């Protein structure tokens, strides 16, 4: 069921990724097309303004006096056609706008073979909104106009003014749709790599997100696994100790039962007195520590120490130790205490001592583990993976504990020192700097 959910989420993510990328590329394409149209329109409008300023006003006014295809008409037409050829427009022409709704074609600048298609006074296809702007003396720009006679084109217009500044007509320029498409195609072709780059960037960003998410999940799973391994080991130790206590309790009851049956009440009382000391020793396992994980760890180690007849003492600050992750704190102390226990049990029972200090200072956490035991000779090798000062047992991996501790300490930019003296005493000190908020 879990695998199906993961597959579904993965497929959904891929679909969303493709959709998002496609939408982004399409939006970029549409925006670029619109930008190209606006750019062409603005350039054409600038051309219309320039052409309007070059019109021979006297000649054009004479044409307006007759409104026939006379010499004045052809002079203006040739001038407009020359401008049309230079800018590659569909047609360059003049307009008469004497009302806010309809415009009329006057002089057409087109090839001579097409002159008969344009008559003086023909109604122009410039939309009413643009005609109104022109009637008010402003320039205009249309969108793409669909014309059944001349095809699709974009149109712009600029006023023609006489010496007094009065508007006597308009210069109109139509840019054919094929010209627009050609320019758009070149622009889009030149920007193809930009589309690809945008798509790749989005893919990389989303891919990085999924990679980081997977990496984070793996790191969390690893941390959980390490934590579970540590606590499983401590719980097994606890269960073993409890089983041992239960077994001992059964034996004690049997001994007391036997003594009472034999009428040895005095010996039974002495036996109970010795048991009372053990009960007090078990009660001493209760530690008043504010950190739950640390409390459980130290209680477990205390129980292990009692089983090995080790005198274990604690000095713990009343601090939550919340500046270090619980898993890392357990890794450090569990490995150091286990090393101390294994070293101490090599001594006679009366010489087995371990002291554990966990203190919180202003700038550092300090964890100190002191134990009796053999002197460590190769101190420069002890933090290397696989190195161990203990004898090798069949099937048991050695030399991992201090290597793990060093890795954790380095992660916090801390320091660890281990001093061993000829007086059969070893002290491990870990200092973790605090990052105050």
C-alpha positions in Angstrom: 0.0 0.0 0.0 2.8 2.4 0.9 4.6 1.6 -2.4 1.5 2.5 -4.3 1.2 5.8 -2.5 4.8 6.6 -3.3 4.3 5.7 -6.9 1.2 7.8 -7.1 2.9 10.8 -5.5 5.9 10.4 -7.9 3.6 10.2 -11.0 1.6 13.2 -9.8 4.8 15.1 -9.2 6.1 14.3 -12.7 2.7 15.3 -14.3 2.7 18.6 -12.4 6.4 19.2 -13.3 5.7 18.7 -17.0 2.5 20.8 -16.9 4.2 23.6 -15.0 7.2 23.6 -17.3 5.0 23.6 -20.4 2.8 26.3 -19.0 5.9 28.5 -18.3 7.3 28.0 -21.8 3.9 28.7 -23.4 3.4 31.8 -21.3 6.9 33.0 -22.3 6.1 32.2 -26.0 2.8 34.2 -25.8 4.5 37.1 -24.0 7.3 37.2 -26.5 4.8 37.2 -29.5 2.9 40.1 -27.9 6.2 42.0 -27.3 7.2 41.5 -30.9 3.8 42.8 -32.1 4.1 45.9 -29.9 7.7 46.5 -31.0 6.8 46.3 -34.7 3.8 48.5 -34.1 5.9 51.2 -32.3 8.5 51.1 -35.0 5.9 51.4 -37.7 4.3 54.3 -35.9 7.6 56.1 -35.7 7.9 55.5 -39.5 4.4 56.9 -40.0 5.3 60.1 -38.1 8.5 60.4 -40.1 6.7 60.0 -43.4 4.0 62.5 -42.4 6.7 65.1 -41.8 8.2 64.5 -45.3 4.9 65.0 -47.2 4.9 68.0 -49.5 2.0 69.9 -47.8 1.4 72.2 -50.7 1.1 69.3 -53.2 -1.1 67.3 -50.8 -3.5 70.3 -50.3 -3.7 70.7 -54.1 -4.7 67.0 -54.4 -7.4 67.5 -51.6 -8.8 70.3 -53.7 -9.5 67.9 -56.6 -9.5 64.4 -55.0 -8.8 62.8 -58.4 -5.8 60.7 -59.6 -4.0 63.7 -61.2 -0.4 64.7 -61.1 -0.6 65.7 -57.5 -2.0 62.3 -56.6 0.8 60.4 -58.4 3.5 62.6 -56.9 2.2 61.8 -53.4 1.6 58.1 -54.3 5.2 57.6 -55.6 6.6 59.2 -52.5 4.5 56.8 -50.3 5.3 53.8 -52.4 9.0 54.6 -52.1 8.7 54.7 -48.3 6.7 51.4 -48.4 9.4 49.6 -50.3 12.1 50.8 -47.9 10.3 49.6 -44.8 8.7 46.5 -46.3 5.2 47.4 -45.5 2.0 46.0 -47.1 0.8 49.5 -48.0 1.4 53.2 -47.1 -1.5 55.5 -47.7 -3.2 58.7 -46.6 -6.6 58.9 -44.8 -9.3 61.5 -44.5 -11.0 61.4 -41.1 -13.8 63.9 -41.0 -15.9 62.0 -38.4 -15.2 59.9 -35.2 -16.4 56.6 -36.7 -15.3 56.0 -40.3 -12.1 56.8 -42.2 -11.6 57.1 -46.0 -8.6 56.1 -48.1 -7.2 59.0 -50.2 -3.7 58.3 -51.8 -2.3 54.7 -51.8 1.4 54.0 -52.0 1.4 50.6 -53.7 3.0 49.0 -56.8 1.5 50.4 -60.0 -0.1 47.1 -61.0 -2.2 47.3 -57.7 -3.2 51.0 -58.0 -6.6 50.1 -59.5 -7.5 48.1 -56.3 -7.5 51.4 -54.3 -10.1 54.1 -55.0 -10.2 57.5 -53.6 -12.8 57.7 -50.9 -13.0 54.0 -50.2 -14.1 53.2 -46.6 -11.0 52.0 -44.6 -11.0 49.0 -42.2 -9.4 50.9 -39.3 -11.6 50.1 -36.3 -13.9 52.8 -34.8 -11.9 53.1 -31.6 -8.7 54.0 -33.5 -10.7 56.3 -35.9 -12.0 58.2 -32.8 -8.4 58.6 -31.6 -7.3 60.0 -35.0 -10.4 62.3 -35.1 -9.1 63.8 -31.8 -5.7 64.4 -33.4 -3.8 61.4 -31.8 -1.8 58.7 -33.3 -3.2 55.1 -33.3 -2.2 51.5 -33.4 -4.6 48.6 -34.1 -4.3 44.9 -33.4 -4.2 42.4 -36.2 -7.1 43.2 -38.5 -8.8 40.4 -40.5 -9.7 41.7 -44.0 -11.5 39.5 -46.5 -10.1 41.6 -49.4 -6.5 42.3 -48.4 -5.8 39.6 -45.8 -4.6 40.1 -42.2 -2.5 43.1 -41.2 -1.7 45.5 -38.4 -2.3 49.2 -38.9 -0.8 52.4 -37.5 -1.5 56.0 -38.2 0.0 59.5 -37.6 -1.4 63.0 -38.5 -0.4 65.1 -41.4 -0.3 68.8 -40.4 -0.1 72.0 -42.4 2.1 75.0 -41.5 -0.4 76.2 -38.9 -0.5 72.8 -37.1 -3.9 71.9 -38.4 -4.5 68.2 -39.2 -5.3 67.8 -42.9 -5.0 64.0 -43.1 -3.4 60.9 -41.8 -0.5 58.7 -42.9 -1.6 55.0 -42.5 0.8 52.0 -42.7 -0.4 48.4 -42.9 2.1 45.7 -41.9 1.1 42.3 -43.4 0.6 39.3 -41.2 3.2 37.3 -43.1 5.7 40.1 -42.3 4.7 39.9 -38.7 5.0 36.1 -38.7 8.4 36.3 -40.4 9.7 38.7 -37.7 8.2 36.7 -34.9 9.7 33.6 -36.3 13.2 35.1 -36.3 12.8 36.5 -32.8 11.5 33.2 -31.5 14.2 31.3 -33.3 16.8 33.6 -31.8 15.2 33.1 -28.3 14.8 29.3 -28.6 17.8 28.8 -26.4 16.1 31.0 -23.8 13.0 28.8 -23.8 15.2 25.7 -23.4 17.2 27.4 -20.7 14.0 28.4 -18.8 12.7 24.8 -19.1 16.0 23.4 -17.9 16.2 25.8 -15.0 12.7 24.8 -13.8 13.6 21.1 -14.2 16.8 21.6 -12.2 15.0 23.6 -9.5 12.2 21.0 -9.1 14.7 18.1 -9.5 16.9 19.7 -6.8 13.8 20.0 -4.5 13.0 16.3 -4.9 16.7 15.4 -4.4 16.9 17.4 -1.2 13.6 16.0 0.0 14.8 12.4 -0.6 18.2 13.2 1.0 16.5 14.7 4.0 14.2 11.6 4.3 17.2 9.3 4.1 19.0 11.3 6.8 16.0 11.3 9.0 15.6 7.5 8.5 19.3 7.1 9.3 19.0 9.1 12.5 15.9 7.1 13.4 17.7 3.9 12.7 20.7 4.9 14.8 18.4 6.0 17.6 16.5 2.8 17.5 19.7 0.7 17.5 21.0 2.6 20.6 17.7 2.2 22.5 17.2 -1.4 21.4 20.7 -2.2 22.8 19.9 -0.4 26.1 16.5 -2.0 26.4 18.1 -5.5 25.8 20.5 -4.7 28.6 17.6 -3.6 30.8 15.6 -6.8 30.0 18.7 -8.9 30.7 19.2 -7.2 34.1 15.5 -7.5 35.0 15.6 -11.2 34.1 18.7 -11.6 36.2 16.9 -9.8 39.1 13.8 -12.0 38.7 16.0 -15.2 38.7 17.8 -13.9 41.8 14.5 -13.1 43.5 13.3 -16.6 42.9 16.4 -18.0 44.5 16.2 -15.7 47.5 12.6 -16.8 48.1 13.6 -20.4 48.0 16.4 -19.9 50.4 14.2 -18.0 52.9 11.5 -20.7 52.5 14.1 -23.4 53.3 15.5 -21.5 56.3 12.1 -21.0 57.8 11.1 -24.6 57.3 14.3 -25.6 59.2 13.4 -23.2 62.0 16.4 -21.0 61.4 14.6 -17.7 61.9 17.8 -15.9 63.0 19.6 -16.8 59.8 16.5 -15.9 57.8 16.5 -12.4 59.4 20.2 -12.0 58.6 19.5 -13.1 55.0 16.6 -10.5 54.8 18.9 -7.8 56.1 21.4 -8.5 53.3 18.6 -8.4 50.7 17.5 -5.1 52.1 20.8 -3.6 51.1 20.4 -4.8 47.6 16.9 -3.3 47.4 18.3 0.0 48.5 21.0 -0.3 45.8 18.3 -0.8 43.2 16.3 2.2 44.5 19.5 4.3 44.1 19.1 3.8 40.3 16.5 6.6 40.3 18.2 9.7 39.0 16.8 13.2 39.2 17.7 14.3 35.6 15.8 16.8 33.4 16.8 15.1 30.2 14.6 11.9 29.6 17.0 10.2 27.2 20.0 10.9 29.4 18.1 9.7 32.5 17.2 6.4 30.8 20.8 5.9 29.5 22.4 6.5 32.8 19.9 4.3 34.7 20.6 1.5 32.3 24.4 1.9 32.6 24.0 2.1 36.5 22.2 -1.2 36.4 24.9 -2.7 34.2 27.6 -1.4 36.6 25.9 -3.0 39.5 25.8 -6.3 37.7 29.6 -6.1 37.2 30.1 -4.8 40.8 31.3 -1.4 39.6 31.1 1.6 41.8 29.5 4.1 39.5 28.7 7.7 40.5 27.1 10.7 38.8 27.3 14.4 38.8 24.6 15.8 36.5 23.7 19.5 36.1 20.1 20.4 36.3 20.0 21.3 32.6 18.0 20.1 29.7 21.1 19.8 27.4 18.8 20.9 24.5 21.7 22.4 22.5 22.7 19.0 21.4 20.5 16.4 19.7 19.4 13.5 21.9 20.8 10.9 19.5 24.2 12.6 19.4 24.3 13.0 23.2 23.4 9.2 23.6 26.1 8.3 21.0 28.8 10.2 22.9 28.0 9.0 26.4 26.9 5.5 25.6 30.2 4.7 23.8 32.4 6.4 26.4 30.6 4.7 29.3 30.7 1.3 27.5 34.5 1.7 27.1 34.9 2.7 30.7 32.9 -0.4 31.9 34.9 -2.8 29.6 38.2 -1.3 30.9 37.1 -1.3 34.6 36.0 -5.0 34.7 39.6 -6.0 34.0 40.4 -5.0 37.6 39.6 -6.8 40.9 36.0 -6.0 42.2 37.1 -3.6 44.9 39.0 -1.4 42.4 36.3 -0.9 39.9 35.2 2.7 39.8 33.5 5.0 37.3 32.6 8.7 37.7 30.4 10.4 35.2 30.0 14.2 35.1 27.7 16.1 32.8 27.8 19.9 33.3 26.5 22.9 31.4 28.8 25.9 31.5 28.2 29.3 30.0 29.9 28.5 26.7 30.2 24.7 26.7 28.7 21.4 27.7 31.3 19.3 29.4 31.0 15.5 29.6 33.6 13.8 31.7 34.0 10.0 32.2 36.6 8.8 34.7 37.3 5.1 35.2 39.9 2.9 36.7 41.5 0.4 34.4 44.6 -0.4 32.3 46.6 2.5 30.9 46.0 3.3 27.3 49.3 3.2 25.4 48.5 4.2 21.7 46.5 7.4 22.4 47.2 8.7 18.9 45.5 5.7 17.3 42.4 5.3 19.4 40.1 7.6 17.3 40.8 5.7 14.1 38.1 3.4 12.8 38.8 -0.2 13.5 41.4 0.5 16.2 40.7 -1.1 19.6 42.7 -1.4 22.8 40.6 -4.5 23.8 41.2 -8.1 22.9 39.5 -9.3 19.8 36.6 -11.6 20.3 35.2 -14.1 17.7 32.6 -12.4 15.5 32.7 -9.0 17.4 33.6 -5.8 15.6 35.9 -3.6 17.6 37.2 0.0 17.2 33.9 1.7 16.3 33.0 3.5 19.6 35.6 6.2 19.8 35.5 6.7 16.0 31.7 7.4 16.3 32.2 9.7 19.3 34.9 11.7 17.4 32.6 12.1 14.4 29.8 13.5 16.5 32.1 15.8 18.4 33.6 17.2 15.2 30.1 17.8 13.9 29.6 20.3 16.7 33.1 21.8 16.4 33.8 20.4 19.8 36.9 18.6 21.2 37.6 15.3 22.9 40.7 14.4 25.0 41.6 11.1 26.7 44.2 11.0 29.4 45.5 7.8 30.9 47.9 7.6 33.8 50.1 5.0 35.4 47.8 5.1 38.4 45.4 3.0 36.4 43.0 5.9 35.8 41.6 7.1 32.5 39.7 10.3 31.9 37.7 11.1 28.8 36.6 14.8 28.4 34.2 16.0 25.7 33.5 19.7 25.3 30.6 20.9 23.0 30.5 24.7 22.4 27.0 26.3 22.8 25.4 28.4 20.1 23.3 30.8 22.0 20.1 32.1 20.3 
